[in-house]
Amino acid sequence: MCKRRLFLFPGNCIRFALFISLFVLGRNVVMAQETGNARGTWKLVWSDEFDYSGLPDSTRWSYDTRGNSYGWGNNEAEWYTVGNEKNAYVCNGILRITALKEDFNGKHYTSARLITKHKGDWLYGRIEVCAKLPAGVGTWPAIWMLPTENTYGGWPQSGEIDILEHVGFKPDSVFATVHTGAYNHIKGTQKGKTIYLDSATKGFNVYALEWDEAEIKAYVNGILYFKFSDNGSGSAYWPYNRPFYLILNLAIGGGLGGKKGIDDSAFPNFMDVDYVRVYQRR
């Protein structure tokens, strides 16, 4: 289950002896832990428990800024910063990605987009992220994956896996999606599923992906709610036979997140991450 530690802002980060180690998020979270560990199916190969203070560990995470000037192709309203404690900071066991209402490089908001590219790249496995999502119209947090190399061509030909997306105007739902050359949101053919999750912005939940040579599965708190399978028709339908890396980001506005506008009274806003764990089959 999630560690459920208390986050303190930069400059006041003090380790507390008091924390809730036996808090149970519910039977489904326990099920998720059993799937990853107790049954012995999976071996932990990469993780960040955020048991340190300061900027995200540079041996595990880099900052992605390449799409800032054109809104990442989604008309996003934020500017992703690099090494700015105001936007990405670890304290008392929690990574906090913070979106701020401030002008920066022509944009009116700042945030952070963290990636594991060339520091954590995997072909198949189980990825678990325990996170609490922001509440506020205009927010668009995501936990997702892109290919390390564009073997089959630029997006979406080489694939995208969205383990978790959430939009602030629909606070009680989360969704998982895949994008390929044949199935993508430009064509309106993307494959995905939405699940009701009333606690998405109220507490921590475990978002997980299981991915092998034949199938992708998405879970929330141990509940399987989306499956996508290789139909044998080639890379346009299944480009998921190459390594991918992980992305954590909090976008503001954009084609999806900004459909109902942006509530400026909701800032600053936060995406809190308790841990990231990557397993591969023994």
Secondary structure as GFF3:
##gff-version 3
##sequence-region A 1 282
A	DSSP	alpha_helix	27	33	.	.	.	ID=ss1
A	DSSP	pi_helix	34	38	.	.	.	ID=ss2
A	DSSP	beta_strand	42	48	.	.	.	ID=ss3
A	DSSP	beta_strand	62	63	.	.	.	ID=ss4
A	DSSP	three_ten_helix	68	73	.	.	.	ID=ss5
A	DSSP	beta_strand	78	80	.	.	.	ID=ss6
A	DSSP	beta_strand	88	91	.	.	.	ID=ss7
A	DSSP	beta_strand	94	104	.	.	.	ID=ss8
A	DSSP	beta_strand	107	111	.	.	.	ID=ss9
A	DSSP	beta_strand	113	115	.	.	.	ID=ss10
A	DSSP	beta_strand	121	122	.	.	.	ID=ss11
A	DSSP	beta_strand	125	132	.	.	.	ID=ss12
A	DSSP	beta_strand	139	147	.	.	.	ID=ss13
A	DSSP	beta_strand	160	165	.	.	.	ID=ss14
A	DSSP	beta_strand	173	179	.	.	.	ID=ss15
A	DSSP	beta_strand	191	196	.	.	.	ID=ss16
A	DSSP	beta_strand	205	211	.	.	.	ID=ss17
A	DSSP	beta_strand	215	220	.	.	.	ID=ss18
A	DSSP	beta_strand	223	229	.	.	.	ID=ss19
A	DSSP	beta_strand	244	252	.	.	.	ID=ss20
A	DSSP	alpha_helix	254	257	.	.	.	ID=ss21
A	DSSP	three_ten_helix	264	266	.	.	.	ID=ss22
A	DSSP	beta_strand	269	281	.	.	.	ID=ss23
###
